[in-house]
Protein backbone atom coordinates (compact mmCIF):
# COMPACT_ATOMS: atom_id res chain seq x y z
CA UNK A 1 0.00 0.00 0.00
CA UNK A 2 2.86 2.37 0.81
CA UNK A 3 4.56 1.70 -2.52
CA UNK A 4 1.26 2.17 -4.37
CA UNK A 5 0.79 5.50 -2.60
CA UNK A 6 4.29 6.70 -3.44
CA UNK A 7 3.81 5.71 -7.06
CA UNK A 8 0.65 7.85 -7.24
CA UNK A 9 2.42 10.80 -5.57
CA UNK A 10 5.26 10.70 -8.10
CA UNK A 11 3.08 10.30 -11.20
CA UNK A 12 2.61 14.08 -11.77
CA UNK A 13 6.36 14.42 -12.40
CA UNK A 14 6.76 13.41 -16.03
CA UNK A 15 10.54 13.18 -15.77
CA UNK A 16 10.33 10.63 -12.93
CA UNK A 17 10.29 7.01 -14.09
CA UNK A 18 9.93 4.15 -11.62
CA UNK A 19 12.28 1.32 -12.62
CA UNK A 20 12.08 -0.97 -9.61
CA UNK A 21 10.79 -1.61 -6.11
CA UNK A 22 12.03 -3.41 -3.00
CA UNK A 23 9.64 -5.00 -0.53
CA UNK A 24 11.92 -4.40 2.46
CA UNK A 25 14.66 -1.96 3.46
CA UNK A 26 17.16 -4.81 3.62
CA UNK A 27 16.61 -5.48 -0.10
CA UNK A 28 17.19 -1.87 -1.16
CA UNK A 29 21.02 -1.92 -1.40
CA UNK A 30 21.02 -4.96 -3.68
CA UNK A 31 18.19 -3.51 -5.79
CA UNK A 32 20.25 -0.35 -6.18
CA UNK A 33 23.30 -2.31 -7.31
CA UNK A 34 21.20 -4.26 -9.82
CA UNK A 35 19.23 -1.34 -11.28
CA UNK A 36 21.51 1.70 -10.73
CA UNK A 37 18.70 4.30 -10.55
CA UNK A 38 19.47 8.02 -10.48
CA UNK A 39 17.64 8.35 -7.16
CA UNK A 40 16.56 5.84 -4.50
CA UNK A 41 13.44 6.75 -2.51
CA UNK A 42 13.36 4.91 0.82
CA UNK A 43 10.38 4.71 3.15
CA UNK A 44 12.03 4.54 6.58
CA UNK A 45 9.59 4.30 9.51
CA UNK A 46 10.70 5.29 13.01
CA UNK A 47 10.76 1.65 14.06
CA UNK A 48 13.43 0.95 11.42
CA UNK A 49 16.03 2.69 13.58
CA UNK A 50 19.57 1.64 12.72
CA UNK A 51 18.42 -0.58 9.83
CA UNK A 52 17.43 2.56 7.93
CA UNK A 53 20.86 4.05 8.52
CA UNK A 54 22.52 0.82 7.38
CA UNK A 55 20.47 0.67 4.18
CA UNK A 56 21.36 4.26 3.24
CA UNK A 57 25.00 3.74 4.17
CA UNK A 58 25.30 0.61 2.02
CA UNK A 59 23.70 2.36 -0.96
CA UNK A 60 25.85 5.49 -0.68
CA UNK A 61 29.06 3.51 -0.21
CA UNK A 62 28.34 1.30 -3.22
CA UNK A 63 28.57 4.19 -5.68
CA UNK A 64 29.91 7.73 -5.62
CA UNK A 65 26.88 8.76 -7.70
CA UNK A 66 24.32 7.21 -5.32
CA UNK A 67 21.55 9.58 -4.25
CA UNK A 68 19.10 8.44 -1.59
CA UNK A 69 15.99 10.31 -0.47
CA UNK A 70 14.51 9.20 2.85
CA UNK A 71 10.77 9.54 3.49
CA UNK A 72 10.09 9.04 7.19
CA UNK A 73 7.88 9.86 10.14
CA UNK A 74 10.99 10.20 12.30
CA UNK A 75 11.49 13.88 13.10
CA UNK A 76 14.18 13.21 15.71
CA UNK A 77 16.99 15.70 15.12
CA UNK A 78 19.82 13.36 16.05
CA UNK A 79 18.48 10.69 13.67
CA UNK A 80 18.20 13.19 10.83
CA UNK A 81 21.75 14.35 11.54
CA UNK A 82 22.95 10.75 11.41
CA UNK A 83 21.24 10.26 8.05
CA UNK A 84 22.95 13.36 6.69
CA UNK A 85 26.29 12.15 7.99
CA UNK A 86 26.02 8.80 6.19
CA UNK A 87 25.29 10.66 2.96
CA UNK A 88 21.53 10.88 2.42
CA UNK A 89 20.59 13.36 -0.33
CA UNK A 90 17.09 14.11 0.91
CA UNK A 91 15.20 13.89 4.20
CA UNK A 92 11.44 14.32 3.88
CA UNK A 93 8.82 13.95 6.62
CA UNK A 94 5.79 11.83 5.74
CA UNK A 95 3.22 14.58 6.25
CA UNK A 96 4.82 16.53 3.39
CA UNK A 97 2.83 17.27 0.26
CA UNK A 98 3.31 15.56 -3.09
CA UNK A 99 5.07 18.62 -4.61
CA UNK A 100 7.57 18.61 -1.72
CA UNK A 101 8.40 14.95 -2.28
CA UNK A 102 8.85 15.54 -6.01
CA UNK A 103 11.05 18.55 -5.25
CA UNK A 104 13.19 16.38 -2.98
CA UNK A 105 13.64 13.78 -5.73
CA UNK A 106 14.46 16.45 -8.31
CA UNK A 107 16.91 18.16 -5.95
CA UNK A 108 18.68 14.88 -5.23
CA UNK A 109 18.83 14.03 -8.94
CA UNK A 110 20.53 17.36 -9.59
CA UNK A 111 23.23 16.53 -7.07
CA UNK A 112 22.00 18.79 -4.25
CA UNK A 113 20.58 18.17 -0.79
CA UNK A 114 16.98 18.57 0.34
CA UNK A 115 16.03 18.85 4.02
CA UNK A 116 12.41 19.11 5.08
CA UNK A 117 11.66 22.72 6.03
CA UNK A 118 10.08 21.77 9.35
CA UNK A 119 13.07 19.67 10.27
CA UNK A 120 15.58 22.35 9.31
CA UNK A 121 13.68 24.78 11.53
CA UNK A 122 13.94 22.29 14.38
CA UNK A 123 17.66 21.92 13.78
CA UNK A 124 18.04 25.67 13.90
CA UNK A 125 16.14 25.91 17.17
CA UNK A 126 17.87 22.96 18.81
CA UNK A 127 20.01 23.80 21.84
CA UNK A 128 18.78 27.40 21.93
CA UNK A 129 20.04 29.54 24.78
CA UNK A 130 23.76 29.08 24.51
CA UNK A 131 23.79 25.49 25.73
CA UNK A 132 25.93 24.47 22.82
CA UNK A 133 28.81 26.30 21.23
CA UNK A 134 28.60 26.36 17.45
CA UNK A 135 31.78 25.33 15.70
CA UNK A 136 32.32 27.85 12.88
CA UNK A 137 35.99 27.90 11.91
CA UNK A 138 36.93 30.90 9.79
CA UNK A 139 33.36 32.17 9.33
CA UNK A 140 31.67 35.32 10.55
CA UNK A 141 28.27 34.96 12.21
CA UNK A 142 26.52 36.26 9.08
CA UNK A 143 28.40 33.73 6.94
CA UNK A 144 27.28 31.00 9.33
CA UNK A 145 23.68 32.17 8.85
CA UNK A 146 24.05 31.96 5.07
CA UNK A 147 25.72 28.54 5.21
CA UNK A 148 22.96 27.26 7.49
CA UNK A 149 20.16 28.37 5.15
CA UNK A 150 21.84 27.14 1.99
CA UNK A 151 22.64 23.78 3.62
CA UNK A 152 18.97 23.39 4.55
CA UNK A 153 18.05 23.63 0.90
CA UNK A 154 17.03 27.30 0.69
CA UNK A 155 17.56 28.99 -2.68
CA UNK A 156 19.57 32.22 -2.82
CA UNK A 157 16.30 34.17 -3.01
CA UNK A 158 14.79 32.34 -0.03
CA UNK A 159 17.96 32.92 1.98
CA UNK A 160 17.87 36.62 1.12
CA UNK A 161 14.26 36.88 2.26
CA UNK A 162 14.88 34.90 5.45
CA UNK A 163 17.92 36.99 6.45
CA UNK A 164 16.46 40.30 5.23
CA UNK A 165 19.29 40.84 2.75
CA UNK A 166 19.36 41.49 -0.98
CA UNK A 167 19.80 38.68 -3.48
CA UNK A 168 23.06 40.23 -4.67
CA UNK A 169 24.38 40.29 -1.09
CA UNK A 170 23.58 36.59 -0.64
CA UNK A 171 25.30 35.76 -3.93
CA UNK A 172 28.35 37.68 -2.74
CA UNK A 173 28.33 35.85 0.58
CA UNK A 174 27.94 32.51 -1.17
CA UNK A 175 30.89 33.12 -3.47
CA UNK A 176 33.02 34.29 -0.54
CA UNK A 177 32.07 31.24 1.55
CA UNK A 178 32.84 28.79 -1.26
CA UNK A 179 36.19 30.48 -1.82
CA UNK A 180 37.05 30.65 1.87
CA UNK A 181 36.14 27.02 2.55
CA UNK A 182 37.42 25.66 -0.79
CA UNK A 183 34.00 24.25 -1.69
CA UNK A 184 32.68 23.61 -5.19
CA UNK A 185 28.99 22.79 -4.84
CA UNK A 186 26.03 22.64 -2.47
CA UNK A 187 26.61 18.98 -1.62
CA UNK A 188 30.03 19.90 -0.24
CA UNK A 189 28.47 22.84 1.60
CA UNK A 190 25.92 20.54 3.28
CA UNK A 191 28.67 18.09 4.22
CA UNK A 192 30.66 20.96 5.73
CA UNK A 193 27.63 22.24 7.66
CA UNK A 194 26.92 18.80 9.11
CA UNK A 195 30.57 18.07 9.92
CA UNK A 196 30.94 21.38 11.78
CA UNK A 197 27.55 21.17 13.50
CA UNK A 198 26.24 24.34 11.88
CA UNK A 199 22.70 22.98 11.46
CA UNK A 200 21.98 22.51 15.12
Secondary structure, 3 states (H helix, E strand, C coil): CHHHHHHHHHCCCCCCCCCCCCCCHHHHHHHHHHHCCCCEEEECCHHHCHHHHHHHHHHHHHCCCCCEEEEECCCCHHHHHHHHHHCCCEEEECCCCHHHHHHHHHHHHCCCCEECHHHHHHHHHCCCCCCCCCCCCCCCHHHHHHHHHHHCCCCHHHHHHHHCCCHHHHHHHHHHHHHHHCCCCHHHHHHHHHHCCCCC
